């Protein structure tokens, strides 16, 4: 998955992204404390299907986190289109779980 990490690094450092996009809704937390992802604070994990082809990812999500995997197809789309897919997955999950 190195190419995906490199793509995220390039995206984060791209000074040409001065326009408004949905990443402005992200929350960034910087702390010296460790943040533990556990079954008590994670309900679902949304990732492209390719990630769920990795047995370690599936084991972490389903066994350690006891979370619901919510995979989505990853096409060569704009970030706004990926965001729409992710929002749709979250909305569907919340409806099924009675969160809405």
N, C-alpha and C positions, 0 to 999 in steps of 0.2 A: 504494500500500500504506500510505498515511498513516493510514487508519483502524485498521489492524492495529497499527501502532506506537503509536498513541494508546491502544488497548485494553491493550497490554502495559504502557504507562506507568501507566495507571489501576490495573491489577492490582497492579503493584509498589508503588504508593502507597496501596493500600486497607488501612486500619487495621482494618477489620472482619474480615479473614481471620485470625483468631486460632486457629482450629481447625487440627488436623493434616491435612495433605494431602501428596501425593507430591512437591511442590516442595521438601520438606525434604531430598530426596536429591540436589538440584542442587549443583554445585560452583561457587562464585564465586571468581574470581581477580581481584585488583586489583593492577596493576603499572604502572609507568611504561614498561616495555619493550613493544615491539610483539610481538604474537603472530601469526605468519604461518600461515595455513591453506594447505597445499600438498599436492601429490600424495604426499609422503612421510609426512604425518601425518593424512590424512583418507581413510577408506575408503568411506564412504557418507554421504549427506545425506538426512535424513528431513524432508519438508515437505509441507504440504497440496498437492493437485493444482493448485490455483489458482496457486501460485508457479511451478510448472513450465510454466505457460502463457506465462511471460515468457521470451523467447529469451535475454536476458542471464543469467538465472538458470541456464537449461539449459547455456549456453555455459560459465559459470563452473564449474558442477558437473562437467560431462562433459569439457570440454577443459582448463581450468586445473587443477582438482583431480584429474582423471582418476578421479573417484569414481562410485560407483553411486547413481543417484537412487532413492530409496525413497518415492514419493508415497503419500499416504493421503487418503481422503475426509474432508472436514471438515464435520461436522454440528453442529447446535446441541446439543452434549452438554456434560456437566460436564467439568471439567478431569481428573477421575479417569478418565473414559471415554476421553478423548483420550490420556491417559497409557497406558492399557491397549493402545490401538491402536499407539502408538509402541513400547512394549515388545514387542509381537507382531512388529512390523516388524524390530526389532533381533534378536530371537531367530531369526526366519526367515533373516535375512541371515547371522548367525553360523553357523547350521546349514549353509547353502549353501556358505559359505566355509571350512568345516572348523574353525571356532573353538570348537565345542562337541563 
